[in-house]
């Protein structure tokens, strides 16, 4: 697989989640960390935003964490390090090895040509497709292996989501392009 083939593939967002401590006193933490907000009437976790790398994290009293807004693996590692360091300085006993993994990657891709969505609906397997142009201008195509959801737009733009790594995304994209080539 040549990298040139994926030249327009761009990671838009990475979501990671896992466990970083046995428990966290959110009221105490949100009082000690400057950009950590807690509003239990609106949400059961604390929202901690860091600027560099720009990541929003949801921290729960159970010790679980969800990170979003990540653009690459280095940002995940750096951001997680900052979060752990901040929590430690706020008195939280975090795990030496936090168990955090990527749970979803969202990518955009430009196929470089117009896609006739009506033709796609007519030609491909209907059980994997949702297309209601009155509701949403894109076609939703669910790929079974790898388990990826692709949003296709007539402009040729595609959004791919559900992958746990870039290889899954590329595999899903290859499958999709093969299907589209057969009808274009």
SVG drawing of the C-alpha trace seen along z (x, -y; Angstrom):
<svg xmlns="http://www.w3.org/2000/svg" viewBox="-37 -28 42 37">
<polyline fill="none" stroke="black" stroke-width="0.4" points="0.0,0.0 1.6,-3.2 1.4,-6.2 0.5,-8.4 -2.8,-6.5 -3.7,-7.8 -2.4,-11.3 -5.8,-12.9 -6.4,-10.7 -6.4,-12.9 -7.0,-12.1 -9.6,-14.4 -10.0,-13.0 -8.8,-10.2 -10.7,-9.0 -9.0,-7.0 -10.3,-5.6 -9.2,-3.5 -8.4,-3.5 -5.7,-5.7 -6.5,-5.2 -8.6,-3.1 -10.7,-6.1 -10.5,-9.9 -12.1,-12.6 -13.4,-14.8 -14.4,-17.7 -10.8,-17.9 -9.2,-17.5 -11.3,-20.1 -10.5,-22.6 -6.7,-22.0 -6.3,-21.8 -6.9,-25.2 -8.6,-24.0 -10.6,-21.2 -14.3,-21.8 -16.8,-19.9 -20.6,-20.4 -22.3,-17.2 -25.7,-18.6 -24.9,-18.6 -22.4,-15.7 -21.1,-13.0 -17.4,-13.6 -14.9,-16.3 -13.9,-18.0 -10.2,-18.7 -8.9,-20.6 -5.3,-20.9 -3.9,-23.3 -0.8,-21.7 -1.6,-19.2 -5.2,-20.4 -7.1,-17.6 -10.3,-17.4 -10.5,-14.7 -13.4,-13.4 -12.3,-12.1 -14.6,-10.0 -14.6,-9.2 -14.2,-5.5 -10.7,-6.3 -11.8,-6.0 -10.8,-8.6 -11.9,-9.4 -9.6,-11.6 -10.8,-13.3 -9.5,-15.8 -6.3,-13.9 -4.6,-14.1 -1.8,-11.5 -0.2,-8.9 2.4,-11.4 -0.4,-13.8 -2.1,-10.9 1.2,-10.0 2.0,-13.7 -1.5,-14.6 -1.9,-11.5 1.4,-12.4 0.2,-15.9 -3.1,-14.6 -1.4,-12.0 1.1,-14.6 -1.6,-17.1 -3.7,-14.5 -0.6,-13.3 0.1,-16.9 -3.5,-17.2 -3.0,-14.2 -4.4,-11.4 -2.7,-8.0 -2.6,-7.1 -1.4,-3.8 2.2,-3.5 1.1,-2.1 -2.3,-3.6 -4.4,-1.3 -5.5,-3.7 -6.1,-2.6 -7.4,-4.1 -11.1,-3.3 -12.0,-5.3 -10.3,-7.1 -12.2,-9.5 -10.6,-10.3 -11.5,-12.3 -10.7,-11.4 -11.3,-12.9 -11.8,-10.3 -11.2,-13.0 -14.4,-12.5 -18.1,-12.9 -20.0,-10.0 -23.5,-9.2 -25.1,-8.2 -28.4,-7.0 -26.4,-4.6 -24.5,-3.4 -27.8,-2.7 -29.2,-0.8 -26.0,1.2 -24.7,2.2 -26.0,4.3 -28.9,2.4 -28.6,3.9 -25.3,2.1 -26.5,-1.3 -28.6,-4.1 -29.5,-6.9 -32.2,-9.4 -31.2,-12.6 -34.1,-14.5 -32.7,-13.9 -28.9,-14.0 -26.9,-14.6 -24.6,-11.7 -24.8,-8.0 -24.0,-5.8 -22.2,-2.6 -21.4,-0.1 -18.4,2.1 -18.3,5.4 -14.6,6.2 -12.9,4.1 -15.9,2.7 -15.8,-0.8 -18.6,-3.3 -18.2,-5.4 -20.1,-8.6 -20.1,-9.2 -20.9,-12.6 -21.6,-13.2 -18.7,-15.7 -16.3,-12.8 -15.5,-13.5 -15.7,-10.5 -15.6,-10.4 -14.5,-7.1 -15.0,-6.2 -14.9,-3.3 -11.3,-2.1 -9.0,-1.4 -5.9,-2.0 -4.9,-3.5 -4.5,-0.1 -8.2,0.6 -9.2,-2.7 -7.0,-2.1 -8.4,1.5 -11.9,0.1 -11.1,-2.6 -9.6,0.0 -12.8,2.1 -14.9,-1.0 -12.9,-2.2 -13.1,1.3 -16.9,1.3 -17.2,-2.2 -14.9,-1.4 -17.3,1.4 -20.2,-1.1 -18.5,-4.3"/>
</svg>
